[in-house]
Amino acid sequence: MSESQKHLDNKVVILNGFSNEEIVKIMGEVKKLFDNPKELIFAKTTERSVQMKLTDLIEDISADHAYLQANPPNINKKSE
């Protein structure tokens, strides 16, 4: 299976027109429906993304997701 085809098999949820608060609520509810919610990919549209072909957008989002899974951001949480 090619990398492109692999990306097209990902579970991607693309949200458009929602506030950040609404997106957080939607993500929480959708994640409850899956045994492994970490395999879900959520994305909010941008000016650039709404101009892209859907296959290209899914591939782009999936590549970003794969990169972040392999290279998680180092988020320093304040210790109490």
C-alpha distance (Angstrom), angle and dihedral (degrees) to the residues before:
residue distance angle dihedral
M1 . . .
S2 3.78 . .
E3 3.79 121.1 .
S4 3.80 88.5 -113.6
Q5 3.81 92.6 53.9
K6 3.79 90.3 45.6
H7 3.80 89.9 56.3
L8 3.79 91.6 49.4
D9 3.81 89.4 58.2
N10 3.82 91.8 59.8
K11 3.79 120.7 109.9
V12 3.81 102.3 -114.4
V13 3.80 126.4 178.7
I14 3.80 113.8 -166.0
L15 3.79 116.3 -165.4
N16 3.78 125.1 -161.8
G17 3.78 130.5 -178.9
F18 3.80 97.8 9.6
S19 3.79 126.8 125.7
N20 3.80 117.6 -118.7
E21 3.80 88.9 -107.4
E22 3.80 91.1 53.6
I23 3.80 91.2 47.0
V24 3.80 91.7 54.1
K25 3.81 90.1 51.1
I26 3.80 93.1 47.0
M27 3.79 92.2 48.0
G28 3.79 91.3 50.6
E29 3.79 93.3 50.7
V30 3.81 94.9 44.7
K31 3.82 92.2 48.2
K32 3.81 89.4 56.3
L33 3.81 89.0 64.0
F34 3.82 94.9 61.7
D35 3.79 133.3 68.6
N36 3.80 91.1 -144.9
P37 3.80 107.1 31.4
K38 3.81 91.6 171.7
E39 3.80 88.2 75.9
L40 3.81 90.0 63.0
I41 3.77 118.4 96.0
F42 3.79 118.6 -152.8
A43 3.77 123.4 -167.1
K44 3.77 136.1 175.1
T45 3.77 117.5 -145.0
T46 3.77 121.4 -108.2
E47 3.79 131.9 -166.8
R48 3.80 87.8 -96.4
S49 3.79 97.6 44.1
V50 3.80 95.5 53.9
Q51 3.80 88.5 59.6
M52 3.82 94.0 53.1
K53 3.79 128.3 94.4
L54 3.78 108.7 -103.3
T55 3.81 93.8 -118.5
D56 3.80 90.6 51.7
L57 3.79 91.0 47.8
I58 3.81 93.2 50.3
E59 3.80 90.7 48.3
D60 3.81 91.1 49.0
I61 3.80 93.8 47.4
S62 3.80 91.2 45.3
A63 3.79 92.8 50.5
D64 3.81 90.3 51.3
H65 3.80 90.2 48.3
A66 3.81 92.5 50.0
Y67 3.80 90.8 49.1
L68 3.80 92.7 50.4
Q69 3.80 91.8 48.0
A70 3.80 90.2 52.5
N71 3.81 92.8 40.8
P72 3.80 108.2 30.7
P73 3.78 114.2 -165.9
N74 3.78 115.1 -103.4
I75 3.77 100.7 -120.7
N76 3.77 110.5 -176.0
K77 3.76 109.7 -146.4
K78 3.75 118.3 -157.8
S79 3.76 111.1 -108.8
E80 3.75 115.9 -133.9
